[in-house]
Amino acid sequence: MARDWEGEIKETEEMKPKWFDINSIPYEEMWVDDKFWLPQVLEGKKIKAKFVFGQDNNSLIDYEVKEQSTKQRNPV
């Protein structure tokens, strides 16, 4: 998770940056996989996740999210 950055956050074709209260994140308006991993990351947990999307790149066919111990350093 990024805590610092340089430059200005800019809107792109796939995302319009917007700040939300951590208890009011609009998961229903986000990519379908976000609700499965983002809450854990926001809690400070380290995860390893795999998501399989359909040919439309929108439908989620399968997923697996595992919490990693802080001693493991396996990238996804």
Beta strands, then each sheet from edge to edge (+ up, - down):
strand 1: 46-53
strand 2: 60-68
sheet 1: 1+ 2-
end
